[in-house]
Amino acid sequence: MGSAPPLAGIRVVEVGNFMAVPFCGMQLADLGAEVIKVENPQGGDLTRSTGPFIDGESSNFVRLNRNKRSVALDLKSSEGKRIFERLVATADVVIENLRPGTMDGLGLGYAALAAGAPRLIYLAATGFGNDGPYAQLAGLDIIAQAMSGLMSITGEPGAPPVKVGVPIADLSCALYATIAVLAALRARDRDGQGQFIDVSLLESAVSFAVWEAGRYFATGDVPKPSGSAHQAIAPYQAVRSADGYFTFGANAQAHWLRACAALGLDELASDERFTTNELRLANRPALIAAIEAATTTRPSAEWTARLTQAGIPCGPILTFDRVFEDPHLAQREFFVDAPHRTLGPVRQLGSPMRFSTTPVRIERAGPLLGGDSAEVLREIGIGDEELARLAGDGVTVLV
């Protein structure tokens, strides 16, 4: 039986909407932190209003906000502010993704909160950072994808711009936020001091341009879309088969030679246009045309079986219905059910983090709006008489 999760004993207060900070809060909660989600009593996290809905609850919200408790506070009200300050006084970390200056304007920013709590770690996730000429621009995932350059290289050559299919700027910002909080907790253990952390969608997305930076800073060439193809390796992409597409990558010269044999294309191994990776890149259209002349004669499953036997990395292109029923993921118990107060068991994506002795926890689906207000407020010393008075005064208390 495993020990307590890695972040057991850490309390996090989350003021988050939609994706970046809630996804960060989910990671911290999976790792064992107690995450208290502070929401506006008038509707809460805006993700609650996004469909599809199950018995009135957002299917997205109950998965993105698992393992959290919800306290509904109007931070513009005097009582809501007072209770928020009392709650933060018991916390190790505050994470928020409001527009820069919003929490400061409420008197609840880092400087105000840390004045009496120097060990507090406060993370603000924004679209463009807390300073600079773009700081006050509205930040959305698609805007960050566009301004980071990611959309300029995504899609097929000559086609209209497209974004990455998942909100990659939001999600990468959330993961950087998680890493930063963990690092700040370690630094606090060492130095005894908390700190302010600034992460943004834009910089998180730009940080992914590793191959593009390598090319541009070395040659001045501006990267362009290349479909599924790799920026620096060929072949390394999706290719057509008789019944669709499959992927494979010959990321070493030995792989290329074995791939030629597995595909029945031994003549390509000695073709002077393709003898090195640099030549294959330069002649990629001709290379892929020659490969697909063979691969379109048989189904994807046959080619992936041959390539796998030859030790070549390859795989089918799966739709999500097949992903969510994948036997490998099922055997590793990646998909799990978590209980919800009104919906019953809710299927969840598992955590990719697997610890041998301090496992992550997935204990419950996302909370009802204000569903834990009474419990949490009692924990910070607010009695039943005061709870009754607070109900409806900037605080939602569900019993």
MARNUVEX-403002 format. One record per residue (C-alpha): residue number from 1; residue in one letter; chain; x, y, z. Coordinates in steps of 0.1 Angstrom, whole numbers, plus 2048, in hexadecimal, padded with zeros to 3 digits. Example, Ala and Ser with C-alpha at 12.3 -4.5 7.8 and 13.67 -1.06 7.14 Angstrom:
SITE   nuba   vovex   roro    px    py    pz
SITE      1       A      A   87B   7D3   84E
SITE      2       S      A   889   7F5   847
***
This chain:
SITE   nuba   vovex   roro    px    py    pz
SITE      1       M      A   800   800   800
SITE      2       G      A   80E   822   7F6
SITE      3       S      A   816   83F   80D
SITE      4       A      A   804   861   80D
SITE      5       P      A   805   874   7EC
SITE      6       P      A   823   88B   7E6
SITE      7       L      A   811   8AB   7EE
SITE      8       A      A   7FC   89F   80C
SITE      9       G      A   7FB   8BB   825
SITE     10       I      A   7FD   8D7   80C
SITE     11       R      A   7DF   8EE   809
SITE     12       V      A   7D8   901   7E8
SITE     13       V      A   7BE   91C   7E2
SITE     14       E      A   7B4   91E   7BE
SITE     15       V      A   7A3   93B   7AD
SITE     16       G      A   7A1   92D   78A
SITE     17       N      A   78B   92E   76B
SITE     18       F      A   78A   917   74D
SITE     19       M      A   7AB   905   748
SITE     20       A      A   7CE   910   752
SITE     21       V      A   7CB   915   778
SITE     22       P      A   7B0   8FA   77C
SITE     23       F      A   7C6   8E1   76A
SITE     24       C      A   7E3   8EB   780
SITE     25       G      A   7CD   8E7   79F
SITE     26       M      A   7C3   8C5   793
SITE     27       Q      A   7E7   8BA   790
SITE     28       L      A   7EF   8C6   7B3
SITE     29       A      A   7CF   8B5   7C0
SITE     30       D      A   7D8   894   7AF
SITE     31       L      A   7FA   897   7C1
SITE     32       G      A   7E8   899   7E2
SITE     33       A      A   7E5   8BE   7E9
SITE     34       E      A   7C4   8CA   7F8
SITE     35       V      A   7B7   8E2   7DD
SITE     36       I      A   79B   8FA   7E7
SITE     37       K      A   78B   909   7C9
SITE     38       V      A   77D   92C   7D0
SITE     39       E      A   761   934   7B7
SITE     40       N      A   749   951   7B1
SITE     41       P      A   727   948   7C0
SITE     42       Q      A   717   954   79F
SITE     43       G      A   720   937   789
SITE     44       G      A   742   92E   795
SITE     45       D      A   75F   923   77E
SITE     46       L      A   753   92B   75A
SITE     47       T      A   75B   907   751
SITE     48       R      A   73B   8FE   764
SITE     49       S      A   728   90D   747
SITE     50       T      A   738   8F9   72B
SITE     51       G      A   727   8DA   71E
SITE     52       P      A   721   8BE   71B
SITE     53       F      A   70D   8BC   73B
SITE     54       I      A   704   89E   750
SITE     55       D      A   6E5   8A5   766
SITE     56       G      A   6ED   8CA   766
SITE     57       E      A   712   8C6   76E
SITE     58       S      A   72E   8CD   754
SITE     59       S      A   73F   8AE   749
SITE     60       N      A   75F   8C2   744
SITE     61       F      A   75E   8D2   766
SITE     62       V      A   75A   8B2   77A
SITE     63       R      A   779   8A3   769
SITE     64       L      A   78F   8C2   769
SITE     65       N      A   789   8CA   78D
SITE     66       R      A   78B   8A9   79E
SITE     67       N      A   798   8A5   7C2
SITE     68       K      A   78F   8C9   7CA
SITE     69       R      A   777   8D9   7E2
SITE     70       S      A   762   8F7   7D8
SITE     71       V      A   75D   916   7ED
SITE     72       A      A   746   931   7DE
SITE     73       L      A   751   954   7E8
SITE     74       D      A   74A   976   7D8
SITE     75       L      A   76D   985   7DA
SITE     76       K      A   75E   9A7   7D3
SITE     77       S      A   74A   9A6   7F4
SITE     78       S      A   75A   9AF   815
SITE     79       E      A   750   98E   825
SITE     80       G      A   75D   97B   807
SITE     81       K      A   77E   98C   809
SITE     82       R      A   780   987   82E
SITE     83       I      A   77A   962   82C
SITE     84       F      A   792   95F   80E
SITE     85       E      A   7AD   96F   823
SITE     86       R      A   7A6   957   840
SITE     87       L      A   7A7   93A   828
SITE     88       V      A   7C8   945   818
SITE     89       A      A   7D7   948   83B
SITE     90       T      A   7D4   922   83E
SITE     91       A      A   7E2   91B   81B
SITE     92       D      A   804   915   80D
SITE     93       V      A   7FD   91E   7E9
SITE     94       V      A   7E5   935   7D6
SITE     95       I      A   7E0   930   7B0
SITE     96       E      A   7CB   947   79A
SITE     97       N      A   7C6   94F   775
SITE     98       L      A   7B4   970   776
SITE     99       R      A   7BE   98E   761
SITE    100       P      A   7DE   99F   76F
SITE    101       G      A   7D5   9B7   78A
SITE    102       T      A   7B2   9A8   792
SITE    103       M      A   7BC   999   7B3
SITE    104       D      A   7D1   9B8   7BC
SITE    105       G      A   7B3   9CD   7B5
SITE    106       L      A   79F   9B9   7CE
SITE    107       G      A   7BA   9BC   7E8
SITE    108       L      A   7C1   997   7E5
SITE    109       G      A   7E1   997   7D0
SITE    110       Y      A   802   988   7DA
SITE    111       A      A   810   9A7   7EB
SITE    112       A      A   7F1   9AA   801
SITE    113       L      A   7EE   986   80A
SITE    114       A      A   814   980   80F
SITE    115       A      A   818   99E   826
SITE    116       G      A   80D   988   843
SITE    117       A      A   816   967   834
SITE    118       P      A   83A   967   827
SITE    119       R      A   839   942   820
SITE    120       L      A   81C   945   808
SITE    121       I      A   822   93A   7E4
SITE    122       Y      A   80C   94D   7CB
SITE    123       L      A   80A   943   7A7
SITE    124       A      A   7F9   959   78C
SITE    125       A      A   7F3   94A   76A
SITE    126       T      A   7EA   963   74F
SITE    127       G      A   7E8   965   72A
SITE    128       F      A   808   97A   725
SITE    129       G      A   818   97F   747
SITE    130       N      A   814   999   762
SITE    131       D      A   828   9B4   751
SITE    132       G      A   832   9BE   72D
SITE    133       P      A   81E   9CE   711
SITE    134       Y      A   806   9B1   70D
SITE    135       A      A   7FF   9AC   733
SITE    136       Q      A   7DC   9BA   732
SITE    137       L      A   7D1   9A8   712
SITE    138       A      A   7B6   98E   716
SITE    139       G      A   7C7   96C   714
SITE    140       L      A   7B7   94D   706
SITE    141       D      A   7C8   92C   6FB
SITE    142       I      A   7C2   933   6D6
SITE    143       I      A   7D1   956   6D9
SITE    144       A      A   7F0   948   6EA
SITE    145       Q      A   7F2   92D   6CF
SITE    146       A      A   7F0   947   6B4
SITE    147       M      A   809   960   6C3
SITE    148       S      A   822   945   6CE
SITE    149       G      A   828   939   6AB
SITE    150       L      A   818   917   6B1
SITE    151       M      A   7FC   91D   699
SITE    152       S      A   815   928   67E
SITE    153       I      A   824   905   67D
SITE    154       T      A   804   8F0   683
SITE    155       G      A   7F1   8E1   666
SITE    156       E      A   7F9   8D9   642
SITE    157       P      A   80E   8F0   62C
SITE    158       G      A   7F9   909   61A
SITE    159       A      A   7DA   902   62F
SITE    160       P      A   7C8   91B   646
SITE    161       P      A   7D6   91E   669
SITE    162       V      A   7CB   905   683
SITE    163       K      A   7D1   902   6A8
SITE    164       V      A   7DE   8E3   6BA
SITE    165       G      A   7BF   8CE   6C1
SITE    166       V      A   7C2   8D0   6E7
SITE    167       P      A   7C6   8F2   6FA
SITE    168       I      A   7EC   8ED   6FB
SITE    169       A      A   7F4   911   707
SITE    170       D      A   7DC   90D   724
SITE    171       L      A   7E8   8EA   72D
SITE    172       S      A   80D   8F1   72A
SITE    173       C      A   809   911   73F
SITE    174       A      A   7F7   8FB   759
SITE    175       L      A   813   8E2   75A
SITE    176       Y      A   82E   8FD   75D
SITE    177       A      A   819   90B   779
SITE    178       T      A   819   8EA   78A
SITE    179       I      A   83E   8E6   786
SITE    180       A      A   843   909   793
SITE    181       V      A   82E   904   7B2
SITE    182       L      A   841   8E4   7BA
SITE    183       A      A   862   8F6   7B6
SITE    184       A      A   856   913   7CC
SITE    185       L      A   84C   8FA   7E7
SITE    186       R      A   86E   8EB   7E6
SITE    187       A      A   87E   90D   7E7
SITE    188       R      A   868   916   805
SITE    189       D      A   873   8F6   817
SITE    190       R      A   897   902   812
SITE    191       D      A   894   927   817
SITE    192       G      A   875   92C   82C
SITE    193       Q      A   866   945   813
SITE    194       G      A   849   945   7FB
SITE    195       Q      A   849   958   7DA
SITE    196       F      A   835   965   7BD
SITE    197       I      A   834   950   79D
SITE    198       D      A   82B   95E   77B
SITE    199       V      A   822   946   75F
SITE    200       S      A   811   94E   73E
SITE    201       L      A   800   93C   721
SITE    202       L      A   816   94E   707
SITE    203       E      A   838   945   716
SITE    204       S      A   82D   922   71E
SITE    205       A      A   823   91D   6F9
SITE    206       V      A   842   92D   6EB
SITE    207       S      A   858   917   702
SITE    208       F      A   84C   8F9   6ED
SITE    209       A      A   85D   907   6CD
SITE    210       V      A   87D   8F3   6D4
SITE    211       W      A   883   8E6   6B0
SITE    212       E      A   877   907   6A1
SITE    213       A      A   88F   91C   6B7
SITE    214       G      A   8AB   904   6AD
SITE    215       R      A   8A5   90A   688
SITE    216       Y      A   89E   92F   68A
SITE    217       F      A   8BB   939   6A0
SITE    218       A      A   8D3   924   68C
SITE    219       T      A   8C8   92C   669
SITE    220       G      A   8AE   949   669
SITE    221       D      A   895   932   658
SITE    222       V      A   871   938   663
SITE    223       P      A   860   917   66B
SITE    224       K      A   841   90F   657
SITE    225       P      A   825   8F5   65A
SITE    226       S      A   82F   8D1   651
SITE    227       G      A   810   8BE   65A
SITE    228       S      A   819   89F   66F
SITE    229       A      A   83D   89F   663
SITE    230       H      A   85A   8A5   67B
SITE    231       Q      A   86E   8C5   678
SITE    232       A      A   890   8B4   677
SITE    233       I      A   88B   88F   670
SITE    234       A      A   87E   87C   651
SITE    235       P      A   86A   866   64F
SITE    236       Y      A   858   86E   66F
SITE    237       Q      A   833   875   669
SITE    238       A      A   812   866   65F
SITE    239       V      A   810   853   63F
SITE    240       R      A   7F3   846   62B
SITE    241       S      A   7E9   821   62B
SITE    242       A      A   7CE   80E   619
SITE    243       D      A   7B5   816   634
SITE    244       G      A   7C1   837   643
SITE    245       Y      A   7E1   843   653
SITE    246       F      A   7FB   837   66B
SITE    247       T      A   81A   847   67A
SITE    248       F      A   83E   83C   67C
SITE    249       G      A   85F   84D   682
SITE    250       A      A   882   843   676
SITE    251       N      A   894   859   68F
SITE    252       A      A   8B6   848   68A
SITE    253       Q      A   8C8   83C   66B
SITE    254       A      A   8C5   818   676
SITE    255       H      A   89F   81D   67A
SITE    256       W      A   89D   82A   656
SITE    257       L      A   8AF   80C   648
SITE    258       R      A   899   7F3   65C
SITE    259       A      A   87A   807   652
SITE    260       C      A   883   803   62D
SITE    261       A      A   885   7DE   632
SITE    262       A      A   865   7DB   646
SITE    263       L      A   852   7F0   62C
SITE    264       G      A   860   7DC   60F
SITE    265       L      A   873   7FA   602
SITE    266       D      A   897   7EF   602
SITE    267       E      A   89E   803   5E3
SITE    268       L      A   898   823   5F7
SITE    269       A      A   8B5   81B   60F
SITE    270       S      A   8CE   820   5F3
SITE    271       D      A   8BC   83C   5E1
SITE    272       E      A   8D4   859   5E0
SITE    273       R      A   8B8   871   5E8
SITE    274       F      A   8B1   860   60A
SITE    275       T      A   8D3   853   617
SITE    276       T      A   8D5   86B   634
SITE    277       N      A   8BB   87D   64A
SITE    278       E      A   8C5   89F   63B
SITE    279       L      A   8BE   892   618
SITE    280       R      A   89E   882   622
SITE    281       L      A   892   8A3   631
SITE    282       A      A   89C   8B6   612
SITE    283       N      A   88A   89D   5FC
SITE    284       R      A   86D   895   613
SITE    285       P      A   850   899   5FA
SITE    286       A      A   861   87F   5E3
SITE    287       L      A   869   869   601
SITE    288       I      A   845   868   60E
SITE    289       A      A   838   862   5EC
SITE    290       A      A   84E   844   5E8
SITE    291       I      A   845   836   60A
SITE    292       E      A   820   83B   604
SITE    293       A      A   821   829   5E3
SITE    294       A      A   827   80B   5F8
SITE    295       T      A   814   812   618
SITE    296       T      A   7F3   819   605
SITE    297       T      A   7F2   7F5   5FA
SITE    298       R      A   7EB   7E6   61C
SITE    299       P      A   7D8   7F0   63C
SITE    300       S      A   7E8   804   659
SITE    301       A      A   7E7   7E6   671
SITE    302       E      A   7FD   7D1   65A
SITE    303       W      A   817   7ED   656
SITE    304       T      A   818   7F4   67B
SITE    305       A      A   81C   7CF   682
SITE    306       R      A   839   7CD   66A
SITE    307       L      A   84A   7EC   677
SITE    308       T      A   845   7E2   69B
SITE    309       Q      A   856   7C0   694
SITE    310       A      A   873   7D3   684
SITE    311       G      A   876   7E9   6A3
SITE    312       I      A   86A   809   693
SITE    313       P      A   856   821   6A8
SITE    314       C      A   833   822   698
SITE    315       G      A   80E   824   6A1
SITE    316       P      A   7EB   828   694
SITE    317       I      A   7D8   849   695
SITE    318       L      A   7BC   843   6AE
SITE    319       T      A   79C   856   6B3
SITE    320       F      A   793   85D   6D7
SITE    321       D      A   779   842   6D9
SITE    322       R      A   794   829   6D3
SITE    323       V      A   7AC   83B   6EB
SITE    324       F      A   793   83A   707
SITE    325       E      A   78E   815   702
SITE    326       D      A   7B3   80D   6FB
SITE    327       P      A   7BD   7EB   70B
SITE    328       H      A   7DF   7F7   715
SITE    329       L      A   7D1   815   728
SITE    330       A      A   7B6   7FF   736
SITE    331       Q      A   7D0   7E6   744
SITE    332       R      A   7E3   802   754
SITE    333       E      A   7C2   80F   763
SITE    334       F      A   7C8   832   755
SITE    335       F      A   7A2   839   754
SITE    336       V      A   792   83A   777
SITE    337       D      A   771   842   786
SITE    338       A      A   76E   85D   7A1
SITE    339       P      A   74E   863   7B5
SITE    340       H      A   739   883   7B2
SITE    341       R      A   71F   88F   7CB
SITE    342       T      A   702   88E   7B2
SITE    343       L      A   70F   87D   793
SITE    344       G      A   71D   85D   7A3
SITE    345       P      A   73D   84E   793
SITE    346       V      A   74D   865   779
SITE    347       R      A   767   857   761
SITE    348       Q      A   788   86A   763
SITE    349       L      A   7A8   86B   750
SITE    350       G      A   7C3   85E   766
SITE    351       S      A   7E4   86E   770
SITE    352       P      A   803   867   75B
SITE    353       M      A   818   86A   77B
SITE    354       R      A   81D   848   78A
SITE    355       F      A   830   846   7AC
SITE    356       S      A   83C   826   7BB
SITE    357       T      A   835   82F   7DF
SITE    358       T      A   822   851   7E0
SITE    359       P      A   807   84C   7C5
SITE    360       V      A   7F1   868   7B9
SITE    361       R      A   7CD   867   7C4
SITE    362       I      A   7AC   86B   7B1
SITE    363       E      A   792   86C   7CC
SITE    364       R      A   774   880   7BF
SITE    365       A      A   767   892   7A1
SITE    366       G      A   764   8B8   79F
SITE    367       P      A   750   8C8   7BB
SITE    368       L      A   72E   8D8   7BB
SITE    369       L      A   72F   8FE   7BB
SITE    370       G      A   734   908   7DF
SITE    371       G      A   72F   8E4   7E9
SITE    372       D      A   74B   8E5   803
SITE    373       S      A   747   908   810
SITE    374       A      A   739   8FE   832
SITE    375       E      A   753   8E3   838
SITE    376       V      A   770   8F9   82E
SITE    377       L      A   764   918   841
SITE    378       R      A   75F   903   861
SITE    379       E      A   783   8F7   85D
SITE    380       I      A   790   91B   85E
SITE    381       G      A   77D   922   87D
SITE    382       I      A   75B   92F   871
SITE    383       G      A   73F   922   887
SITE    384       D      A   71B   918   87D
SITE    385       E      A   70C   939   889
SITE    386       E      A   724   94D   873
SITE    387       L      A   71F   935   856
SITE    388       A      A   6F9   93C   858
SITE    389       R      A   700   961   858
SITE    390       L      A   718   95F   83B
SITE    391       A      A   700   94B   825
SITE    392       G      A   6F5   962   809
SITE    393       D      A   70F   97D   813
SITE    394       G      A   729   977   7F9
SITE    395       V      A   72C   952   804
SITE    396       T      A   71A   933   7F7
SITE    397       V      A   715   919   811
SITE    398       L      A   707   8F7   807
SITE    399       V      A   6FE   8DF   823
***
